[in-house]
Amino acid sequence: MQKFLTLIFFLCATTFALNVPEPRLLESLNEEKRGNTFLQLIWNTDSVITDIEMTIYLKKLGHELVQHSKNPAKHFEFLLLNNDNINAFAGPYGYIGVNTGLLLASDSESELAGVLAHEIAHVTQNHLNRFNQKTDKQSYLILAGLLLAALTKGDTSEAIVASTIAGTAQKNINFTREHEWEADRIAVLILKKSGFNPQKMADFFKKLKDEPGAKEFLRSHPLSINRASDSLQRTARDSGNYKKNSFAYQTIRAKLYYQKYGFIKAEKETEIGHYMQAYHAFEREKYQEAKEHIDKLLTLNKNQPSVILAGRIYAKLGDIERAQEFFLQNNRLKKDEISVYYAAKTYADNQKIQKAVAILKPFLRKNSACYQSYQLLSSLFVRQGLFDRAHIESAKALIVRGDLDQAIKHYERAKSITSSQDLHDILNVKIRDLQQILDLYKNLP
């Protein structure tokens, strides 16, 4: 059974070099240790959504809100989880999980932003640490994992341990009345500063009492539906010029609905209706029909989701040059991971591996990236026969998931097969630095 309770450190593996972190206070190191153990466990449930558009949408929304929080420099990471329960939770070290069920239950982007802002406030106000200090539950994740690992035998042990610990996190991260009210108050300020309607947060909490799938949310946020704090009441009288639903939010929500129920819930002649008809045809491999719908949509908007889907459709029709024009629009390849990912994937799907690498590799050298992008580059190197490079990219993908033990193994494998002395020396440094981090955590109380 894969070792679950490794003490891990989450790194952004965005550059070729890997640096040892600056010395920090013991409390901060312990928070990182708990948080990154939590991160690895969540990934091992196999519930993390790996659709790159959905992944990056949630990250961007979350970090946009963080920039307007009381502590924008604090570590945050956002994970979308494939789970029908209407729930979101704030874990240690700023790891915030959002279930697809909650996103589907939202009726506006401000409602979703309200829940995220509430969870962000729990983190910036150190509510989890304060809760643990009062209840002496600092080790509840580890104890639960050890207990189940001891009681369960066979190949299913790992999955049961991971899923149960994730469930325990959602059910037991309950905050005091004071914490919940404080999170509401801080969230309202975050929403106002970022341009979202804070009243929608209150509306969402209130409507949860009528939602059959909201049990987990109400358990981990037991006071939410009963609160009408002064700050929320004041927002009802506000008449701010709030943000409308972004097209990205509309498409993510519509695709999740389609994937769950198998049909489109959108008026045909609307922008989202055209998008979903194109997406529906694309999923059924009816690419000419998809093109007709996407061409109609492009006369109405050229938002990123529309352009990306257009590029994917044209690629399937064999028009690679036109597809890449969509991905290259507005010079996106310098800054947008979704465009880079699909541009590289389009070349890869058409046996143009060198061109795919030429797009993806420079971007990953300069930018923080998702698990999916590192995995794609790894597969491209495999197809080129560059197995040492493939192992390096796999290691970076594992670092994103918090699995340093396995990352070290891939670096070791790369070192054993590389013919480059320079790369051999660099890998020695990477392995040493990762091992030092692991050793550092093992020495913490």
C-alpha positions, 0 to 999 in steps of 0.5 A: 500500500502506498505510504499515505502519511508522508509528511510533505511540502507543496512546491510550485515546480515552475522552474528548472531549479528547486530551492530550499524554502527560507527558515520559518517559525515552527508553527508555520512549518507545522501548518505546512506539514498538516496542509500538504499531508491533507493535499496528498490525501485529497488527490489520492481520493481520485476526486480532483477534477482534472479538466484544465478549463475547470481547474484554472477557472476555480484557481483564478476566481479563488486567487482574485478573491484572495487579492482582496483579503486581509492577507493576500500573501498567505498560501492558498490553493483551490481544488474542484472535487467531483462530488455531488454533495453541496459542500466546500471546506477550508483545510490547513495551509489554505487548501480550499476544496469545492464540490461540483455539487456546490458549483451546480447549486449556485445560481450566480457567480456571486453565490460561488464567490461568496462561498469561496470568500467565506472559506478564504476568511476562515483561512486568513483569520486562522480559524482552523488553528484556533479551533484545533487549539481549543479542541485538541484535534490537531492530529485528527486526519493522521489518527483517522488514517492510521486507524483505518489503515490498521483495520483494513487489509488488501488493495482497497485500504489506500482508497478507503483511508483517503476517501474517509479522511477527506470525508472526515475533513469535510464533516469535522472542520466545524467552527465556532459561532464567533468564527462563522460570523467573523468569516461572514463579515470578512467575506462581505468585505472581500466580495465588495472589493472584488466587485461581486454582490455580497447579498448573493452569499446570504441568499445562497446560505438561506436557500441551502435549507431547501437543498437535499444535497446540502447536509455536508455543508450545513454540518461543516457550516451549521450556523450559516442558514440561521445567520443574518448578520448586520453586515449582510443585512446592510448589503441588502440595501446596497445598490452597487454595480456588481459583476455579471456572471462571466461566460467562463462561469456559465460554461463550466456550470453548463458543462458540469450539468451536461456531464451529470444529466446528459442533456443541455439546460440552456435556451438554444439562441443564447450565447451559452445555448450555442456554446453547449450545442457545439460542445454536445456535438463535439462530445458526440464526435459530430465535428461539422455540426459542432463547427456550425454552432461554434461559428454562430457563437463567435459572431456573438462573443470571442470569450476564451471558452468560445475560442478554445472550443473553436480551436478544438473543433477545427483541430478535429476537422483537420484544420490545424492551422486554423485551430492554432490561430484560435489558440494564439489569439491575443498572444495568449501563449505567453500567459494563458495555460489553457491555450498553451495546453490545447495548442500543444495537445493539438500538435501532439494529436496530429503527430507533430510532437516537436512543435508540441514540445516547442510550445509547452516546454518554454511556458512551463519553464517560466510559469506555475502550472497545473498537474495536467500540463506537466503530465502532457509534457512528460508524455510528449518526451516519452514519444520522443524517446527522451525518457530522462526528461519524461521522468523529470516532468512526471516528478514535477506533476507529483510535486503539484500533488504533494507526493514528494516521495514518488517525485524523488523516485522519478528524479532518481530514475531520470538520473540513472538513465540520463547521458547528460552530466549537467542534467545528472548534477542538477538532478542530484540537487533536486533530489537532495533538496526534496529529501531535506524538506522531507527530513525537516518535516520528520523532525517536527513534533 
